[in-house]
């Protein structure tokens, strides 16, 4: 979806995100980075198993891989925004890099009631059309199948709408 619009995309499973961002910004790094993933981020390779092991024995509650990547990639004096949800204690967060780069860190969950309140009116007036994200429509009885398709990223699924 992002690639089809204006955004450049990087697949962290296929490319080194930091290297790609440095290349795309002429070695400077992005002015701002957003960790919209939060506690369920997935990391490639051994760090994934390390995070999952610590979670299994309740030594860590989150997997802060996306946050670490944002801190390391952001340019000196840049901003890291974290609307992604975190639930507890974490380690391996590069505090030294954050401090040495002089990053501004902005956190907090999205204020859904504030923004969702006016949203239906904007849709009714035709100012916003969110239908482009709907890739699958199913009967309510097919909800488990829709969940599987969405979870496993099958059939180009972005959003499933269930009809009772």
Residue frames relative to the residue before (quaternion, step in Angstrom):
aa qw qx qy qz dx dy dz
X 1.0000 0.0000 0.0000 0.0000 0.00 0.00 0.00
X 0.6734 0.4825 -0.3065 0.4689 3.60 0.83 -0.92
X 0.6566 0.5236 -0.3080 0.4470 3.56 0.94 -0.91
X 0.6604 0.5195 -0.3069 0.4469 3.58 1.06 -0.75
X 0.6956 0.4120 -0.2839 0.5156 3.60 1.18 -0.32
X 0.8203 -0.2687 0.1985 0.4642 3.61 -0.64 -1.02
X 0.6339 0.6123 -0.3160 0.3514 3.56 1.15 -0.52
X 0.3430 -0.6556 0.6222 0.2556 3.49 -1.28 0.51
X 0.1917 -0.8034 0.5568 0.0885 3.57 -0.90 0.88
X 0.1432 -0.7529 0.6378 0.0769 3.52 -1.26 0.63
X 0.2466 -0.7600 0.5852 0.1386 3.57 -0.77 1.01
X 0.3570 -0.7806 0.4755 0.1928 3.58 -0.33 1.26
X 0.6240 0.5390 -0.3445 0.4488 3.60 1.21 -0.37
X 0.7493 0.3824 -0.2001 0.5023 3.57 1.22 -0.46
X 0.7984 0.1875 -0.0745 0.5674 3.59 1.13 -0.60
X 0.4881 -0.6211 0.5127 0.3364 3.57 -1.18 0.47
X 0.4204 -0.7475 0.4581 0.2339 3.57 -0.45 1.24
X 0.6630 0.5123 -0.3142 0.4463 3.59 0.84 -0.93
X 0.6605 0.5044 -0.3098 0.4619 3.58 0.89 -0.90
X 0.6650 0.5071 -0.3036 0.4566 3.58 0.91 -0.91
X 0.6700 0.4946 -0.3075 0.4602 3.60 0.91 -0.86
X 0.6348 0.5146 -0.3319 0.4712 3.58 1.01 -0.73
X 0.6455 0.5118 -0.3147 0.4715 3.56 1.00 -0.82
X 0.6873 0.4986 -0.2803 0.4477 3.59 0.92 -0.93
X 0.7611 0.3498 -0.1865 0.5135 3.60 1.14 -0.59
X 0.5467 -0.6521 0.3867 0.3554 3.58 1.16 0.42
X 0.7152 -0.4652 0.2435 0.4612 3.58 1.08 0.72
X 0.5679 0.6301 -0.3691 0.3799 3.58 1.26 -0.05
X 0.3888 -0.6785 0.5204 0.3429 3.58 0.90 -0.91
X 0.6042 -0.5762 0.4044 0.3734 3.60 -1.16 0.51
X 0.5590 -0.5974 0.4589 0.3465 3.59 -1.17 0.60
X 0.7969 -0.0056 0.0134 0.6039 3.55 1.07 -0.70
X 0.1475 -0.7622 0.6267 0.0666 3.52 -1.23 0.64
X 0.1866 -0.7799 0.5910 0.0874 3.55 -1.10 0.73
X 0.1608 -0.7310 0.6551 0.1030 3.54 -0.96 0.95
X 0.0083 -0.8199 0.5707 -0.0448 3.57 -0.09 1.30
X 0.5308 0.6482 -0.3917 0.3804 3.59 1.30 0.04
X 0.1891 -0.8143 0.5243 0.1623 3.55 0.68 -1.10
X 0.8785 -0.2056 0.1091 0.4172 3.49 -1.33 -0.50
X 0.7223 0.4349 -0.2678 0.4663 3.63 1.12 -0.30
X 0.2503 0.7888 -0.5249 0.1989 3.58 1.12 0.55
X 0.2629 -0.7458 0.5913 0.1581 3.54 -1.16 0.62
X 0.1829 -0.7802 0.5922 0.0848 3.54 -0.95 0.91
X 0.4542 -0.6669 0.5002 0.3141 3.57 -1.08 0.58
X 0.8372 0.2925 -0.1721 0.4289 3.56 -1.24 0.43
X 0.8545 -0.2179 0.1367 0.4512 3.53 -1.29 -0.47
X 0.6074 0.5709 -0.3777 0.4030 3.61 1.00 -0.65
X 0.5705 0.5843 -0.3744 0.4392 3.60 1.15 -0.59
X 0.6990 0.4626 -0.2741 0.4714 3.59 0.86 -0.94
X 0.6010 0.5501 -0.3480 0.4638 3.57 1.09 -0.68
X 0.6770 0.4872 -0.2916 0.4683 3.61 0.85 -0.97
X 0.6766 0.4904 -0.3024 0.4586 3.59 0.88 -0.90
X 0.6258 0.5329 -0.3387 0.4579 3.60 1.03 -0.75
X 0.6691 0.4910 -0.3075 0.4654 3.59 0.90 -0.89
X 0.6302 0.5154 -0.3382 0.4721 3.59 1.04 -0.66
X 0.6473 0.5529 -0.3202 0.4157 3.57 0.92 -0.91
X 0.7572 0.3276 -0.1961 0.5299 3.60 1.03 -0.71
X 0.4946 -0.7182 0.3752 0.3142 3.56 1.32 0.47
X 0.4017 0.6962 -0.4932 0.3326 3.56 0.98 0.85
X 0.7661 0.1110 -0.0732 0.6288 3.55 1.31 -0.18
X 0.3122 -0.7825 0.5081 0.1790 3.57 -0.97 0.76
X 0.7781 0.2975 -0.1465 0.5334 3.58 1.13 -0.55
X 0.3045 -0.6820 0.6151 0.2527 3.53 -1.38 0.03
X 0.1237 -0.8702 0.4747 0.0464 3.62 0.12 1.29
X 0.2031 0.8284 -0.5052 0.1312 3.60 1.15 0.51
X 0.6751 0.4895 -0.3094 0.4570 3.63 0.84 -0.91
X 0.6308 0.5264 -0.3305 0.4645 3.60 1.01 -0.75
X 0.6494 0.5108 -0.3144 0.4675 3.58 0.94 -0.88
X 0.6509 0.5141 -0.3142 0.4618 3.57 0.94 -0.87
X 0.6458 0.5205 -0.3217 0.4567 3.60 0.97 -0.83
X 0.6593 0.5055 -0.3071 0.4641 3.59 0.92 -0.90
X 0.7034 0.4728 -0.2731 0.4551 3.58 0.85 -0.94
X 0.7038 0.4788 -0.2726 0.4483 3.61 1.03 -0.72
X 0.6114 0.6039 -0.3529 0.3702 3.59 1.01 -0.77
X 0.5208 -0.6552 0.4556 0.3031 3.58 -1.02 0.83
X 0.6488 -0.4806 0.4041 0.4298 3.57 -1.27 0.29
X 0.8175 0.1999 -0.1769 0.5103 3.57 -0.90 0.96
X 0.4949 0.6837 -0.4130 0.3421 3.59 1.26 0.09
X 0.4567 -0.6713 0.5228 0.2596 3.52 -1.39 -0.09
X 0.1255 -0.7496 0.6457 0.0740 3.54 -1.02 0.88
X 0.1190 -0.7898 0.6005 0.0382 3.57 -0.68 1.13
X 0.1128 -0.8144 0.5692 0.0099 3.55 -0.91 0.96
X 0.0332 0.7889 -0.6118 0.0472 3.61 0.01 1.26
X 0.4762 0.6585 -0.4415 0.3803 3.59 1.28 -0.14
X 0.4639 -0.7134 0.4653 0.2435 3.55 -1.07 0.74
X 0.0536 -0.7612 0.6460 0.0190 3.55 -0.98 0.96
X 0.2864 -0.8217 0.4791 0.1148 3.54 -0.98 0.83
X 0.8538 0.0567 0.0126 0.5174 3.60 1.04 -0.35
X 0.7832 -0.3114 0.2669 0.4673 3.51 -1.07 -0.87
X 0.0430 -0.8013 0.5965 -0.0159 3.53 -1.03 0.85
X 0.1843 -0.7480 0.6189 0.1533 3.51 -1.30 0.34
X 0.7241 0.4454 -0.3388 0.4031 3.53 -1.39 -0.04
X 0.4386 0.6574 -0.4942 0.3621 3.62 1.15 0.40
X 0.3826 -0.7728 0.4604 0.2109 3.62 -0.61 1.11
X 0.1276 -0.8308 0.5407 0.0334 3.56 0.37 1.30
X 0.6182 0.5558 -0.3466 0.4344 3.61 1.00 -0.77
X 0.6594 0.4907 -0.3070 0.4797 3.60 0.91 -0.87
X 0.6298 0.5414 -0.3290 0.4494 3.57 0.98 -0.87
X 0.6941 0.4731 -0.2683 0.4717 3.59 0.90 -0.96
X 0.6972 0.4906 -0.2770 0.4433 3.58 0.82 -1.01
X 0.6828 0.4622 -0.2821 0.4906 3.58 1.14 -0.59
X 0.3582 -0.7502 0.4843 0.2726 3.59 1.23 -0.28
X 0.2187 0.8179 -0.5045 0.1694 3.57 1.00 0.83
X 0.3226 -0.6714 0.6241 0.2359 3.52 -1.26 0.53
X 0.1424 -0.7899 0.5941 0.0540 3.57 -0.77 1.05
X 0.0534 -0.7823 0.6206 0.0032 3.57 -0.78 1.05
X 0.0032 -0.8187 0.5727 -0.0427 3.55 -0.74 1.06
X 0.4495 0.6768 -0.5274 0.2486 3.51 -1.36 0.16
X 0.4940 -0.6539 0.4851 0.3051 3.50 -1.03 0.80
X 0.5952 -0.5657 0.4342 0.3703 3.54 -1.17 0.62
X 0.4016 -0.7139 0.5252 0.2308 3.57 -0.91 0.93
X 0.2050 -0.8452 0.4837 0.0982 3.55 0.35 1.31
X 0.6693 0.4953 -0.3497 0.4294 3.68 0.73 -0.84
X 0.6504 0.5288 -0.3317 0.4328 3.59 0.99 -0.76
X 0.7609 0.3824 -0.2053 0.4824 3.57 0.87 -0.93
X 0.6542 0.5212 -0.3297 0.4378 3.58 1.04 -0.64
X 0.5412 0.6555 -0.3926 0.3512 3.59 1.08 -0.65
X 0.7811 0.3271 -0.1960 0.4945 3.64 0.66 -1.00
X 0.4685 0.7241 -0.4252 0.2745 3.61 1.18 -0.32
X 0.6747 0.4913 -0.3353 0.4370 3.68 0.71 -0.87
X 0.6346 0.5294 -0.3376 0.4506 3.60 1.03 -0.70
X 0.6383 0.5119 -0.3234 0.4753 3.60 1.00 -0.77
X 0.6376 0.5117 -0.3224 0.4773 3.60 1.05 -0.73
X 0.6536 0.5197 -0.3115 0.4536 3.61 0.90 -0.91
X 0.7097 0.4496 -0.2527 0.4800 3.58 1.02 -0.82
X 0.5092 -0.6808 0.4012 0.3410 3.58 1.27 0.01
X 0.4342 0.7057 -0.4569 0.3236 3.59 1.23 0.26
X 0.7661 0.1589 -0.0788 0.6177 3.56 1.21 -0.62
X 0.0628 -0.7843 0.6166 0.0288 3.57 -0.96 0.89
X 0.1255 -0.8402 0.5250 0.0519 3.59 -0.11 1.26
X 0.4255 0.7518 -0.4406 0.2443 3.61 1.24 -0.08
X 0.5478 0.6419 -0.4001 0.3575 3.61 1.15 -0.42
X 0.6670 0.4995 -0.3238 0.4481 3.61 1.12 -0.42
X 0.5637 0.5898 -0.3947 0.4226 3.61 1.24 -0.23
X 0.0621 -0.8192 0.5702 -0.0033 3.55 -0.55 1.18
X 0.7939 0.1738 -0.0773 0.5775 3.58 1.19 -0.48
X 0.0845 -0.7529 0.6512 0.0443 3.55 -1.07 0.85
X 0.0364 0.8129 -0.5751 0.0840 3.55 -0.81 1.05
X 0.5584 -0.5589 0.4815 0.3794 3.51 -1.34 0.29
X 0.6558 -0.5270 0.3702 0.3940 3.56 -1.18 0.57
X 0.6283 0.5561 -0.3308 0.4320 3.59 1.04 -0.79
X 0.6910 0.4738 -0.2687 0.4752 3.59 1.20 -0.52
X 0.2991 0.7969 -0.4840 0.2029 3.58 1.27 0.23
X 0.6504 0.5031 -0.3543 0.4453 3.67 0.83 -0.75
X 0.6393 0.5125 -0.3224 0.4741 3.59 1.02 -0.79
X 0.6498 0.5190 -0.3066 0.4629 3.59 0.97 -0.87
X 0.6351 0.5272 -0.3215 0.4642 3.56 1.02 -0.81
X 0.6527 0.5133 -0.3116 0.4619 3.58 0.96 -0.86
X 0.6490 0.5148 -0.3168 0.4619 3.58 0.92 -0.91
X 0.6710 0.4930 -0.2939 0.4693 3.58 0.94 -0.90
X 0.6877 0.5056 -0.2839 0.4369 3.57 0.80 -1.04
X 0.7532 0.3812 -0.1995 0.4975 3.57 0.97 -0.87
X 0.4017 -0.7506 0.4463 0.2760 3.58 1.33 0.22
X 0.3232 0.7544 -0.5010 0.2746 3.55 0.93 0.96
X 0.8576 0.2017 -0.1139 0.4592 3.55 -1.31 0.38
X 0.6138 -0.5881 0.3456 0.3975 3.60 1.07 0.70
X 0.2947 0.8035 -0.4776 0.1986 3.59 1.19 0.47
X 0.0797 -0.7713 0.6311 0.0222 3.54 -0.95 1.02
X 0.7969 -0.0723 0.0913 0.5928 3.59 0.81 -0.99
X 0.1930 -0.7625 0.6108 0.0907 3.54 -0.98 0.97
X 0.1380 -0.7616 0.6276 0.0832 3.58 -0.92 0.91
X 0.2159 -0.7852 0.5726 0.0950 3.55 -0.78 1.09
X 0.1753 -0.7796 0.5966 0.0743 3.54 -0.99 0.91
X 0.3941 -0.7345 0.4976 0.2399 3.60 -0.64 1.07
